[in-house]
Amino acid sequence: MLAAHNSRKLLTTKHVIDEIPDPVVKPQQVLIEVHASSVNPLDWKLYKGVRYVPFKKIVLGHDVAGVVTQVGDKVTTFKPGDEVYCCLPGLLGGAYAEQVAVAARNVSLKPENLSMQEAAATPLAALTAWQALKQTQLKANDSILIIGASGGVGTFAVQLAKAMGADVTGVCGTSNIDLVLTLGADDIIDYTQHSIFDNHQQYDVIFDVIGHESLHSCRYILKSNGRYITTNPNPRSIMDIASHGLRANGQRASFISMKANGQDLMHIKTLIEAGKVKPIIDKQYSLDQIDEAYAYSQMGHSRGKIVINLAEPAAV
């Protein structure tokens, strides 16, 4: 099968697209023909570390949308022909390939109202947002500040927080204000014009998707017993979390380490099919344009997700 893997050559940074062995399906796995994947910052950060690794073809990518072509002997929840989506477990993933074998417990049926491209834009980002919000115990009528509301994780976090009944303030740039409001945010802070500290409003939860802040820097805009959580802890955040993430007034700090989970994806599927959540796609690339997709992602200004097509998108 074809896959995009590391160059394995010094001074050659681009991916190589060529044949690698087909995956072998274990008893509790399903084999998926990959129609689309996506780019997450995790992917290109990992690629910087593995691109020169010799002797081994390393395939990255975590998001998968496709069709089940084979099931292991112990799998009863899926059958060949099922349209599914998933986030591949493990650090490296392996989604930038024509086929993947993955444990059935990490897979969900694809939302019926999404294309393969939209489904591929969903798993890692939506799981990260969903699991972060659950970790903070966000509940109806809580106030939440989402820093980085227009990116992949942020766009899902805004919608999921609203689905939970929270009052949402999104932080984004001027060009993304309309998008974040459309997703359901109750208020906006335009970081190009204002600081999150300007109006002295306090929040029950601060979800720092970007990782520029910390519990320490946000202590005056977080309520007593409030929760600060980030996907990308900086040195100060790490210090806060290492000290048990707890201040005298009950404020807590933590970071989210997303775990692949088919049941969580099923819940997200229900919300998507109910019209409460939708993926936002910024750009689409083919597999042989993976380096261009990485370069665009590294600019840090994507609106939603960047999709990688491994099969021709269906005509609309």
Steps between C-alpha positions, in 0.01 A plus 500: 500500500606861450593715797676827581804433717819665620779562248762307705768710326705777653417845359180370334206626701207414275284191532542210262188344346556133418403144585509354849371158615126460551397484868424162657163493676502364856194328655370815673575739215325627189670584170397839361544626147596861570312760297618807688714612792598838643796700629540572869789700651604178672570345159744758368667538839565125501621510139777741595634228728460195275564629147868396501457168684681243281400143416132540594209645306300698756143592409331772706144633514231428759160577348327243279176492307433207271334167440549173688631232263579221748429419864699288742366170633387653831334813359119503514431875492596571137473332162657554157341798329444704817598866466700590809723760657762480771810643660793261484654430842869525572746781452567463128159397363531377141201656323686635196464164324245326284410253776521485878431223752363629829338353810121497461459668842653819357266515199152646454254502216536824305234768555249447220477869416875547446712442193818296536698823501288653776521178702880495463513854636330392820657225718815632667384860534150414616624234744752746644231763553245251636739334742637836619152632576409179682825521699408850620150376595346782298126520558201701392518874582875488563701772331795390287775693322641315197838636390553400138132469411543501121745210460435128469450423868357844578215481247388171652545629855269798434226275362534227762499750786182655363347152466575455870314822580799716587544873440789518251751777436731431208841658444595544135629752245290757317462292185352206694245682714205420272596132487523462878172683554335276239619197697306627802737713708314746724785749507829562321836641601697616196858440607628750242308777679465391860660284768302227674576691821355837390143469626582310823222249436539172686430153362425157644722334239785623279589268210833617360530319168801711398704458819611862536357544849510307830303469821738755649441760227123439501450488875316834513253415221424152633236460768570333832494124437537575128686268263776588253580236238732504201595275210848646479655572841777759510772500770287700743199271445719198560609651832137563595395145410804344669401671825174304483343787303324636807493852643379599845165621364430166338610594148642202311726452199528195275578405144313273266663195348246376248428127491357323196151384596226360279228560761586870520488516120156340509383775735650765272328328205165541676562872554606546136195319366282715729648813340668619820859455380664522158861483381650806334733434206747769399695333217530161329811338352582172328741252658785613276447855630556402862803727535297798376229413752757486780643837396155658507423353842829627640398857417258470792204679343278222369123537543397155615667195345726410208392184316715249308315311225613145426202427275323734261240706692145405411323743268265736682 
